[in-house]
Amino acid sequence: MQKGKSEIITARMAPADKSAIQKRAKAAGMTVTDYLTTCALGKEIVRVDGLDDLLSELKAQGRNLNQLTTLANMGRISILRGDDLVSEYTRLCDRLGALVREVR
């Protein structure tokens, strides 16, 4: 359950500290608020390089498989070389699994 953000904390800091925090939040792919909250609550921040590209490709392959499956079930196409499609999708899933294991 997501909690609404309704409280404000004001902090004074040196401009260099503010800039460093902003850079770290950006590098983590987070807003400054989320970054500071995560750090203050002792949660670990994990940034996985290449994950966005992998997930984008995985989603695209999934959409392709769904479209082909729908057309095949409608009798509009016969899937040729379907094993290649499944193999590529499996390869992407395996890469994602390896990244997850590496992060843990």
All heavy atoms as an XYZ file, in Angstrom:
792
protein
N       0.835     -1.172      0.000
C       0.000      0.000      0.000
C       0.883      1.240      0.000
O       1.753      1.400      0.842
C      -0.884     -0.021      1.243
C      -1.808      1.134      1.352
S      -2.922      0.843      2.728
C      -3.194      2.497      3.236
N       0.681      2.140     -0.948
C       1.470      3.351     -1.060
C       0.948      4.404     -0.102
O      -0.243      4.662     -0.037
C       1.424      3.862     -2.491
C       2.167      5.156     -2.661
C       3.106      5.114     -3.824
O       3.221      4.101     -4.472
N       3.789      6.191     -4.065
N       1.863      5.003      0.631
C       1.497      6.068      1.553
C       1.631      7.396      0.833
O       2.561      7.617      0.080
C       2.420      6.055      2.768
C       2.359      4.766      3.561
C       3.373      4.791      4.673
C       3.428      3.443      5.356
N       4.490      3.361      6.340
N       0.698      8.306      1.085
C       0.773      9.625      0.478
C       1.901     10.433      1.092
O       2.198     10.312      2.274
N       2.538     11.247      0.269
C       3.614     12.110      0.752
C       3.012     13.465      1.083
O       2.704     14.251      0.197
C       4.707     12.246     -0.308
C       5.416     10.944     -0.598
C       6.470     11.142     -1.669
C       7.149      9.839     -1.991
N       8.159     10.006     -3.033
N       2.854     13.734      2.373
C       2.237     14.996      2.776
C       3.093     15.789      3.761
O       2.757     16.913      4.102
C       0.867     14.730      3.400
O       1.015     13.927      4.556
N       4.188     15.243      4.211
C       5.036     15.909      5.200
C       6.279     16.486      4.533
O       6.775     15.956      3.549
C       5.462     14.917      6.290
C       4.304     14.321      7.071
C       3.515     15.358      7.848
O       4.130     16.277      8.432
O       2.278     15.273      7.858
N       6.781     17.582      5.098
C       7.949     18.268      4.553
C       9.028     18.346      5.624
O       8.746     18.653      6.790
C       7.582     19.692      4.092
C       6.562     19.635      2.963
C       8.827     20.459      3.657
C       6.016     20.989      2.558
N      10.261     18.080      5.235
C      11.424     18.264      6.090
C      12.322     19.284      5.392
O      12.603     19.152      4.201
C      12.212     16.950      6.288
C      11.364     15.940      7.057
C      13.529     17.209      6.983
C      12.032     14.596      7.234
N      12.763     20.286      6.127
C      13.648     21.294      5.569
C      15.038     21.066      6.143
O      15.189     20.850      7.339
C      13.151     22.711      5.931
O      11.813     22.851      5.468
C      14.023     23.771      5.305
N      16.041     21.107      5.292
C      17.419     20.894      5.742
C      18.321     21.952      5.124
O      18.150     22.324      3.972
C      17.896     19.498      5.354
N      19.289     22.409      5.897
C      20.284     23.356      5.385
C      21.576     22.589      5.180
O      21.956     21.762      6.006
C      20.503     24.500      6.364
C      19.281     25.370      6.529
C      19.663     26.644      7.289
N      18.515     27.470      7.504
C      18.003     28.314      6.612
N      18.570     28.427      5.431
N      16.936     29.025      6.883
N      22.218     22.866      4.053
C      23.476     22.191      3.756
C      24.309     23.056      2.835
O      23.796     23.992      2.219
C      23.218     20.816      3.128
C      22.516     20.854      1.795
S      22.015     19.236      1.188
C      20.699     18.821      2.317
N      25.553     22.699      2.699
C      26.460     23.412      1.791
C      26.056     23.119      0.348
O      25.557     22.028      0.052
C      27.894     22.961      2.040
N      26.243     24.082     -0.532
C      25.905     23.862     -1.940
C      26.585     22.627     -2.530
O      25.979     21.903     -3.334
C      26.391     25.138     -2.628
C      26.350     26.184     -1.570
C      26.703     25.453     -0.292
N      27.804     22.359     -2.124
C      28.521     21.179     -2.637
C      27.831     19.890     -2.195
O      27.748     18.934     -2.975
C      29.968     21.194     -2.164
N      27.338     19.864     -0.948
C      26.628     18.678     -0.461
C      25.325     18.481     -1.234
O      24.974     17.372     -1.629
C      26.333     18.790      1.038
C      27.584     18.695      1.895
O      28.617     18.208      1.387
O      27.519     19.101      3.068
N      24.603     19.582     -1.458
C      23.349     19.506     -2.208
C      23.603     18.974     -3.611
O      22.886     18.088     -4.095
C      22.680     20.878     -2.280
C      21.380     20.880     -3.068
C      20.775     22.277     -3.143
C      19.527     22.258     -4.010
N      18.978     23.606     -4.200
N      24.631     19.503     -4.249
C      24.968     19.065     -5.601
C      25.347     17.586     -5.625
O      24.923     16.837     -6.519
C      26.127     19.909     -6.144
O      26.501     19.470     -7.415
N      26.112     17.151     -4.629
C      26.521     15.743     -4.563
C      25.310     14.829     -4.375
O      25.215     13.769     -4.997
C      27.524     15.535     -3.427
N      24.382     15.249     -3.517
C      23.168     14.452     -3.288
C      22.342     14.374     -4.567
O      21.841     13.300     -4.932
C      22.334     15.041     -2.125
C      23.063     14.817     -0.794
C      20.934     14.439     -2.084
C      22.469     15.577      0.376
N      22.196     15.491     -5.268
C      21.438     15.501     -6.518
C      22.078     14.578     -7.557
O      21.376     13.854     -8.264
C      21.328     16.925     -7.065
C      20.403     17.796     -6.240
C      20.438     19.249     -6.650
O      21.475     19.778     -7.043
N      19.287     19.920     -6.543
N      23.396     14.598     -7.648
C      24.103     13.736     -8.602
C      23.927     12.258     -8.249
O      23.718     11.427     -9.120
C      25.591     14.084     -8.646
C      25.878     15.378     -9.366
C      27.359     15.714     -9.343
C      27.605     17.074     -9.961
N      29.020     17.472     -9.852
N      24.020     11.953     -6.963
C      23.846     10.550     -6.544
C      22.420     10.065     -6.787
O      22.210      8.923     -7.194
C      24.227     10.385     -5.079
C      25.711     10.478     -4.833
C      26.041     10.273     -3.388
N      27.476     10.389     -3.183
C      28.090     10.025     -2.092
N      27.402      9.533     -1.075
N      29.391     10.153     -1.981
N      21.444     10.917     -6.530
C      20.044     10.549     -6.779
C      19.827     10.292     -8.271
O      19.195      9.297     -8.649
C      19.113     11.649     -6.288
N      20.380     11.161     -9.099
C      20.243     10.992    -10.545
C      20.919      9.707    -11.010
O      20.367      8.960    -11.818
C      20.837     12.195    -11.278
C      20.630     12.152    -12.771
C      21.142     13.409    -13.442
C      20.885     13.320    -14.940
N      21.337     14.532    -15.627
N      22.118      9.438    -10.489
C      22.849      8.215    -10.854
C      22.088      6.961    -10.442
O      22.177      5.923    -11.103
C      24.244      8.217    -10.223
N      21.329      7.064     -9.349
C      20.530      5.929     -8.870
C      19.191      5.837     -9.590
O      18.421      4.905     -9.356
C      20.301      6.047     -7.359
N      18.898      6.831    -10.443
C      17.617      6.831    -11.150
C      16.449      7.148    -10.228
O      15.349      6.645    -10.419
N      16.708      7.975     -9.232
C      15.697      8.290     -8.226
C      15.525      9.796     -8.102
O      16.407     10.561     -8.502
C      16.128      7.732     -6.855
C      16.380      6.242     -6.823
S      17.120      5.705     -5.268
C      15.659      5.635     -4.247
N      14.400     10.210     -7.539
C      14.242     11.616     -7.178
C      15.075     11.859     -5.926
O      15.431     10.917     -5.197
C      12.773     11.964     -6.881
O      12.353     11.239     -5.719
C      11.874     11.646     -8.067
N      15.364     13.134     -5.665
C      16.125     13.464     -4.451
C      15.349     13.023     -3.220
O      15.923     12.460     -2.274
C      16.459     14.977     -4.400
C      17.058     15.356     -3.053
C      17.419     15.346     -5.524
N      14.038     13.239     -3.207
C      13.209     12.838     -2.064
C      13.301     11.331     -1.829
O      13.533     10.881     -0.695
C      11.735     13.236     -2.297
O      11.664     14.653     -2.407
C      10.858     12.760     -1.160
N      13.129     10.547     -2.886
C      13.194      9.089     -2.737
C      14.589      8.641     -2.314
O      14.742      7.742     -1.487
C      12.777      8.396     -4.038
C      11.291      8.525     -4.321
O      10.528      8.804     -3.366
O      10.892      8.358     -5.481
N      15.611      9.279     -2.885
C      16.993      8.925     -2.541
C      17.266      9.191     -1.055
O      17.783      8.326     -0.347
C      17.969      9.718     -3.416
C      19.416      9.423     -3.119
C      20.021      8.274     -3.625
C      20.164     10.266     -2.314
C      21.344      7.993     -3.336
C      21.487      9.991     -2.022
C      22.070      8.847     -2.533
O      23.390      8.556     -2.251
N      16.914     10.389     -0.593
C      17.161     10.729      0.814
C      16.357      9.845      1.757
O      16.864      9.412      2.798
C      16.847     12.203      1.062
C      17.813     13.208      0.424
C      17.313     14.623      0.616
C      19.212     13.047      1.001
N      15.109      9.568      1.401
C      14.273      8.708      2.239
C      14.865      7.302      2.323
O      14.953      6.715      3.409
C      12.836      8.647      1.689
O      12.310      9.973      1.637
C      11.944      7.782      2.558
N      15.284      6.774      1.192
C      15.873      5.430      1.155
C      17.139      5.369      1.996
O      17.329      4.446      2.798
C      16.165      5.015     -0.295
O      14.937      5.028     -1.023
C      16.777      3.633     -0.370
N      18.004      6.368      1.834
C      19.250      6.398      2.608
C      18.982      6.551      4.105
O      19.586      5.854      4.927
C      20.137      7.542      2.133
S      20.860      7.298      0.506
N      18.073      7.438      4.446
C      17.790      7.705      5.860
C      17.167      6.512      6.568
O      17.366      6.316      7.770
C      16.870      8.915      5.983
N      16.426      5.700      5.826
C      15.788      4.533      6.439
C      16.676      3.289      6.389
O      16.240      2.202      6.744
C      14.439      4.258      5.756
C      13.407      5.369      5.938
C      12.137      5.049      5.165
C      13.091      5.582      7.410
N      17.913      3.464      5.937
C      18.875      2.370      5.950
C      18.639      1.309      4.893
O      19.136      0.191      5.020
N      17.890      1.651      3.865
C      17.653      0.686      2.788
C      18.801      0.746      1.792
O      19.383      1.803      1.576
C      16.326      0.993      2.082
C      15.124      0.886      2.988
C      13.864      1.256      2.247
C      12.646      1.177      3.154
N      11.427      1.616      2.460
N      19.098     -0.382      1.201
C      20.185     -0.440      0.223
C      19.679      0.002     -1.140
O      18.597     -0.361     -1.572
C      20.725     -1.875      0.129
C      21.915     -2.010     -0.774
C      22.460     -3.428     -0.831
O      21.895     -4.309     -0.163
O      23.434     -3.634     -1.551
N      20.484      0.810     -1.809
C      20.156      1.256     -3.156
C      20.987      0.434     -4.130
O      22.214      0.405     -4.041
C      20.456      2.754     -3.348
C      19.588      3.576     -2.404
C      20.247      3.162     -4.801
C      19.928      5.051     -2.377
N      20.311     -0.239     -5.027
C      20.994     -1.079     -6.005
C      20.640     -0.577     -7.389
O      19.471     -0.490     -7.748
C      20.582     -2.570     -5.863
C      21.253     -3.414     -6.915
C      20.897     -3.070     -4.463
N      21.650     -0.234     -8.155
C      21.451      0.215     -9.540
C      22.089     -0.836    -10.443
O      23.263     -1.151    -10.307
C      22.125      1.568     -9.749
C      22.015      2.102    -11.130
C      20.673      2.749    -11.352
N      20.599      3.228    -12.715
C      19.503      3.311    -13.406
N      18.372      2.966    -12.860
N      19.509      3.745    -14.620
N      21.301     -1.398    -11.340
C      21.784     -2.447    -12.237
C      21.912     -1.858    -13.638
O      20.913     -1.518    -14.270
C      20.821     -3.655    -12.242
C      21.331     -4.734    -13.174
C      20.640     -4.200    -10.835
N      23.154     -1.704    -14.095
C      23.389     -1.177    -15.432
C      22.912     -2.170    -16.482
O      23.131     -3.366    -16.365
C      24.881     -0.883    -15.638
C      25.359      0.267    -14.771
O      24.563      1.188    -14.520
O      26.525      0.249    -14.348
N      22.244     -1.666    -17.489
C      21.771     -2.509    -18.580
C      20.405     -3.112    -18.354
O      19.861     -3.745    -19.251
N      19.842     -2.931    -17.172
C      18.545     -3.541    -16.868
C      17.429     -2.929    -17.718
O      16.564     -3.647    -18.203
C      18.225     -3.415    -15.383
C      16.932     -4.081    -14.915
C      16.973     -5.584    -15.186
C      16.702     -3.826    -13.438
N      17.473     -1.621    -17.906
C      16.418     -0.962    -18.687
C      16.375     -1.504    -20.117
O      15.302     -1.786    -20.652
C      16.624      0.550    -18.709
C      16.402      1.187    -17.341
O      15.733      0.560    -16.502
O      16.901      2.300    -17.120
N      17.544     -1.666    -20.727
C      17.606     -2.197    -22.100
C      17.097     -3.632    -22.153
O      16.364     -4.008    -23.072
C      19.035     -2.135    -22.640
C      19.518     -0.709    -22.839
O      18.672      0.198    -22.980
O      20.746     -0.497    -22.848
N      17.499     -4.431    -21.169
C      17.078     -5.829    -21.127
C      15.560     -5.938    -20.958
O      14.906     -6.709    -21.665
C      17.796     -6.573    -19.999
C      17.390     -8.026    -19.778
C      17.690     -8.871    -21.010
C      18.094     -8.591    -18.566
N      14.997     -5.161    -20.042
C      13.553     -5.205    -19.815
C      12.780     -4.711    -21.036
O      11.737     -5.266    -21.381
C      13.176     -4.381    -18.588
C      13.609     -4.972    -17.245
C      13.244     -4.024    -16.109
C      13.016     -6.338    -17.018
N      13.299     -3.698    -21.707
C      12.661     -3.195    -22.921
C      12.621     -4.278    -23.993
O      11.591     -4.486    -24.644
C      13.413     -1.963    -23.428
O      12.850     -1.502    -24.625
N      13.728     -4.966    -24.179
C      13.799     -6.046    -25.171
C      12.884     -7.208    -24.783
O      12.203     -7.785    -25.625
C      15.239     -6.536    -25.317
C      15.424     -7.644    -26.325
C      15.114     -7.232    -27.760
O      15.152     -6.029    -28.067
O      14.823     -8.130    -28.580
N      12.860     -7.529    -23.495
C      12.013     -8.618    -23.012
C      10.538     -8.303    -23.251
O       9.771     -9.155    -23.708
C      12.277     -8.860    -21.528
C      11.704    -10.108    -20.894
C      12.257    -11.358    -21.556
C      12.013    -10.137    -19.405
N      10.143     -7.064    -22.975
C       8.754     -6.654    -23.218
C       8.416     -6.714    -24.705
O       7.333     -7.166    -25.086
C       8.523     -5.232    -22.695
C       8.479     -5.141    -21.193
C       8.312     -3.690    -20.767
C       8.430     -3.542    -19.267
N       8.312     -2.137    -18.849
N       9.341     -6.250    -25.547
C       9.104     -6.265    -26.993
C       8.934     -7.694    -27.496
O       8.025     -7.988    -28.285
C      10.254     -5.574    -27.722
N       9.796     -8.596    -27.040
C       9.702    -10.001    -27.447
C       8.393    -10.613    -26.946
O       7.756    -11.395    -27.649
C      10.901    -10.800    -26.921
C      12.216    -10.443    -27.551
C      12.304    -10.859    -28.999
O      11.573    -11.719    -29.470
N      13.213    -10.233    -29.724
N       7.997    -10.255    -25.740
C       6.745    -10.763    -25.188
C       5.547    -10.298    -26.009
O       4.625    -11.075    -26.279
N       5.562     -9.020    -26.389
C       4.474     -8.502    -27.232
C       4.447     -9.239    -28.574
O       3.371     -9.605    -29.069
C       4.653     -7.000    -27.472
C       4.175     -6.132    -26.331
C       4.140     -4.664    -26.729
N       5.436     -4.146    -27.145
C       6.351     -3.654    -26.318
N       6.115     -3.604    -25.030
N       7.498     -3.202    -26.772
N       5.616     -9.444    -29.168
C       5.683    -10.168    -30.446
C       5.108    -11.571    -30.310
O       4.329    -12.017    -31.162
C       7.126    -10.253    -30.954
C       7.663     -8.916    -31.401
O       6.916     -7.976    -31.635
N       8.979     -8.826    -31.510
N       5.489    -12.272    -29.247
C       4.978    -13.626    -29.040
C       3.462    -13.620    -28.846
O       2.760    -14.476    -29.391
C       5.665    -14.279    -27.835
C       7.093    -14.756    -28.057
C       7.712    -15.193    -26.735
C       7.149    -15.886    -29.065
N       2.960    -12.650    -28.082
C       1.512    -12.558    -27.878
C       0.773    -12.298    -29.185
O      -0.270    -12.904    -29.453
C       1.173    -11.450    -26.870
C       1.403    -11.883    -25.444
O       1.411    -13.067    -25.141
N       1.600    -10.918    -24.569
N       1.296    -11.396    -29.998
C       0.651    -11.090    -31.281
C       0.650    -12.300    -32.200
O      -0.359    -12.612    -32.845
C       1.349     -9.903    -31.961
C       1.113     -8.593    -31.238
C       1.992     -7.470    -31.764
O       2.913     -7.692    -32.545
N       1.709     -6.247    -31.323
N       1.792    -12.988    -32.267
C       1.875    -14.176    -33.122
C       0.950    -15.285    -32.623
O       0.304    -15.969    -33.424
C       3.316    -14.671    -33.201
C       4.273    -13.767    -33.985
C       5.708    -14.242    -33.815
C       3.886    -13.730    -35.456
N       0.890    -15.455    -31.314
C       0.015    -16.478    -30.740
C      -1.452    -16.176    -31.054
O      -2.211    -17.074    -31.428
C       0.221    -16.567    -29.213
O       1.584    -16.892    -28.955
C      -0.672    -17.628    -28.598
N      -1.831    -14.908    -30.917
C      -3.207    -14.509    -31.222
C      -3.541    -14.789    -32.686
O      -4.583    -15.377    -32.995
C      -3.420    -13.011    -30.913
O      -3.181    -12.800    -29.525
C      -4.830    -12.573    -31.255
N      -2.651    -14.393    -33.599
C      -2.883    -14.625    -35.026
C      -2.918    -16.117    -35.357
O      -3.729    -16.560    -36.176
C      -1.807    -13.923    -35.865
C      -1.871    -12.394    -35.866
C      -0.645    -11.807    -36.557
C      -3.152    -11.907    -36.523
N      -2.061    -16.889    -34.708
C      -2.051    -18.340    -34.939
C      -3.344    -18.977    -34.442
O      -3.926    -19.840    -35.106
C      -0.845    -18.976    -34.264
N      -3.823    -18.534    -33.273
C      -5.073    -19.073    -32.730
C      -6.278    -18.689    -33.586
O      -7.268    -19.414    -33.619
C      -5.277    -18.594    -31.290
C      -4.369    -19.310    -30.320
O      -3.906    -20.411    -30.581
N      -4.092    -18.678    -29.197
N      -6.184    -17.568    -34.275
C      -7.258    -17.140    -35.172
C      -7.177    -17.872    -36.518
O      -8.079    -17.752    -37.337
C      -7.164    -15.627    -35.415
C      -7.450    -14.793    -34.188
S      -7.057    -13.028    -34.409
C      -8.226    -12.568    -35.649
N      -6.095    -18.616    -36.727
C      -5.919    -19.327    -37.979
C      -5.437    -18.451    -39.123
O      -5.460    -18.859    -40.285
N      -4.982    -17.250    -38.810
C      -4.555    -16.320    -39.850
C      -3.113    -16.549    -40.282
O      -2.732    -16.144    -41.378
C      -4.745    -14.886    -39.386
C      -6.246    -14.596    -39.163
C      -6.512    -13.195    -38.742
N      -6.087    -12.244    -39.767
C      -6.049    -10.934    -39.572
N      -6.399    -10.443    -38.399
N      -5.655    -10.132    -40.529
N      -2.304    -17.164    -39.410
C      -0.917    -17.473    -39.774
C      -0.540    -18.832    -39.218
O      -1.173    -19.342    -38.302
C       0.089    -16.423    -39.236
C       0.120    -16.437    -37.692
C      -0.181    -15.039    -39.780
C       1.274    -15.659    -37.102
N       0.497    -19.392    -39.796
C       1.144    -20.575    -39.240
C       2.535    -20.126    -38.812
O       3.243    -19.472    -39.577
C       1.276    -21.673    -40.296
O       0.016    -22.127    -40.696
N       2.887    -20.411    -37.588
C       4.178    -19.950    -37.090
C       5.274    -20.863    -37.609
O       5.259    -22.074    -37.396
C       4.199    -19.909    -35.549
C       3.187    -18.900    -35.042
C       5.590    -19.567    -35.037
C       3.112    -18.761    -33.552
N       6.194    -20.238    -38.323
C       7.363    -20.943    -38.814
C       8.543    -20.567    -37.946
O       8.691    -19.417    -37.550
C       7.651    -20.554    -40.268
C       6.528    -20.830    -41.263
C       6.906    -20.270    -42.621
C       6.246    -22.312    -41.356
N       9.379    -21.509    -37.648
C      10.567    -21.269    -36.826
C      10.195    -20.697    -35.451
O      10.867    -19.825    -34.917
C      11.545    -20.342    -37.546
C      12.066    -20.940    -38.838
C      12.987    -20.034    -39.611
N      14.037    -19.516    -38.744
C      14.749    -18.437    -39.028
N      14.529    -17.780    -40.138
N      15.685    -18.020    -38.222
N       9.114    -21.186    -34.890
C       8.672    -20.741    -33.571
C       9.669    -21.065    -32.477
O       9.749    -20.355    -31.480
N      10.446    -22.127    -32.695
C      11.464    -22.491    -31.705
C      12.501    -21.380    -31.545
O      13.002    -21.152    -30.449
C      12.160    -23.793    -32.102
C      11.230    -24.994    -32.030
O      10.183    -24.885    -31.363
O      11.556    -26.027    -32.640
N      12.825    -20.682    -32.643
C      13.782    -19.578    -32.566
C      13.242    -18.449    -31.692
O      13.974    -17.853    -30.902
C      14.099    -19.029    -33.962
C      14.867    -20.011    -34.820
O      15.426    -20.980    -34.277
O      14.909    -19.802    -36.057
N      11.956    -18.159    -31.836
C      11.341    -17.106    -31.022
C      11.370    -17.473    -29.541
O      11.715    -16.669    -28.688
C       9.897    -16.871    -31.461
C       9.674    -16.326    -32.863
C       8.194    -16.382    -33.219
C      10.193    -14.916    -32.963
N      11.003    -18.695    -29.265
C      10.982    -19.162    -27.874
C      12.403    -19.194    -27.303
O      12.625    -18.806    -26.150
C      10.301    -20.542    -27.772
C      10.435    -21.113    -26.374
C       8.836    -20.438    -28.165
N      13.374    -19.605    -28.103
C      14.768    -19.650    -27.641
C      15.276    -18.261    -27.288
O      15.949    -18.075    -26.268
C      15.670    -20.259    -28.713
O      15.351    -21.602    -28.916
N      14.971    -17.268    -28.113
C      15.411    -15.893    -27.842
C      14.736    -15.350    -26.586
O      15.378    -14.713    -25.752
C      15.114    -14.983    -29.034
C      15.504    -13.542    -28.835
C      16.996    -13.324    -28.622
O      17.805    -14.223    -28.937
O      17.363    -12.256    -28.103
N      13.461    -15.610    -26.430
C      12.743    -15.167    -25.239
C      13.323    -15.843    -23.994
O      13.527    -15.192    -22.959
C      11.247    -15.455    -25.381
C      10.400    -14.780    -24.344
C      10.171    -13.416    -24.399
C       9.826    -15.503    -23.302
C       9.390    -12.772    -23.441
C       9.049    -14.873    -22.348
C       8.836    -13.514    -22.422
O       8.069    -12.894    -21.474
N      13.621    -17.114    -24.091
C      14.226    -17.858    -22.974
C      15.594    -17.284    -22.626
O      15.939    -17.136    -21.454
C      14.346    -19.353    -23.330
O      13.044    -19.863    -23.609
C      14.973    -20.146    -22.202
N      16.380    -16.932    -23.659
C      17.704    -16.342    -23.432
C      17.581    -15.033    -22.659
O      18.332    -14.788    -21.699
C      18.412    -16.107    -24.768
C      19.847    -15.623    -24.631
C      20.448    -15.248    -25.982
N      19.829    -14.083    -26.567
C      20.079    -12.816    -26.193
N      20.928    -12.576    -25.231
N      19.465    -11.808    -26.769
N      16.615    -14.205    -23.029
C      16.412    -12.939    -22.326
C      15.979    -13.169    -20.876
O      16.454    -12.493    -19.961
C      15.374    -12.090    -23.052
C      15.805    -11.513    -24.393
C      14.613    -10.927    -25.130
C      16.884    -10.466    -24.216
N      15.103    -14.129    -20.668
C      14.670    -14.466    -19.304
C      15.842    -14.976    -18.467
O      15.961    -14.638    -17.281
C      13.551    -15.498    -19.337
S      11.980    -14.843    -19.927
N      16.706    -15.769    -19.073
C      17.884    -16.274    -18.374
C      18.821    -15.138    -17.983
O      19.386    -15.126    -16.889
C      18.624    -17.301    -19.227
C      17.868    -18.610    -19.373
O      16.918    -18.848    -18.585
O      18.207    -19.399    -20.286
N      19.008    -14.166    -18.887
C      19.850    -13.003    -18.579
C      19.268    -12.216    -17.419
O      20.000    -11.770    -16.527
C      19.989    -12.094    -19.796
C      20.986    -12.590    -20.818
C      21.191    -11.638    -21.974
N      21.514    -10.298    -21.555
C      21.294     -9.210    -22.303
N      20.730     -9.333    -23.486
N      21.624     -8.023    -21.873
N      17.951    -12.059    -17.412
C      17.299    -11.346    -16.316
C      17.481    -12.103    -15.000
O      17.781    -11.512    -13.959
C      15.815    -11.141    -16.626
C      15.003    -10.388    -15.585
C      15.569     -8.987    -15.363
C      13.543    -10.307    -16.012
N      17.324    -13.418    -15.045
C      17.529    -14.233    -13.849
C      18.951    -14.125    -13.318
O      19.166    -14.051    -12.103
N      19.922    -14.088    -14.224
C      21.326    -13.953    -13.815
C      21.562    -12.604    -13.139
O      22.282    -12.527    -12.141
C      22.247    -14.121    -15.017
N      20.945    -11.551    -13.669
C      21.087    -10.224    -13.040
C      20.473    -10.216    -11.645
O      21.046     -9.652    -10.715
C      20.412     -9.161    -13.903
C      21.182     -8.658    -15.094
C      20.333     -7.724    -15.936
C      22.461     -7.956    -14.665
N      19.332    -10.841    -11.500
C      18.671    -10.890    -10.193
C      19.544    -11.635     -9.184
O      19.728    -11.193     -8.041
C      17.274    -11.545    -10.304
C      16.708    -11.859     -8.931
C      16.335    -10.640    -11.084
N      20.101    -12.768     -9.612
C      20.974    -13.524     -8.702
C      22.227    -12.726     -8.328
O      22.686    -12.775     -7.197
C      21.365    -14.853     -9.341
C      20.239    -15.882     -9.338
C      20.720    -17.261     -9.787
N      21.171    -17.272    -11.165
C      20.386    -17.342    -12.251
N      19.073    -17.398    -12.097
N      20.899    -17.354    -13.466
N      22.747    -11.967     -9.277
C      23.941    -11.153     -9.029
C      23.658    -10.051     -8.013
O      24.478     -9.757     -7.155
C      24.401    -10.534    -10.346
C      25.702     -9.791    -10.260
C      26.144     -9.257    -11.615
O      26.042    -10.001    -12.604
O      26.568     -8.100    -11.666
N      22.479     -9.464     -8.097
C      22.104     -8.382     -7.189
C      21.915     -8.912     -5.770
O      22.280     -8.274     -4.797
C      20.831     -7.659     -7.679
C      20.283     -6.725     -6.621
C      21.138     -6.905     -8.960
N      21.345    -10.103     -5.661
C      21.113    -10.677     -4.325
C      22.431    -11.014     -3.707
O      22.749    -10.942     -2.633
C      20.254    -11.927     -4.434
C      18.828    -11.568     -4.728
C      17.964    -12.792     -4.730
N      16.616    -12.418     -5.065
C      15.696    -13.266     -5.438
N      15.964    -14.540     -5.532
N      14.501    -12.866     -5.724
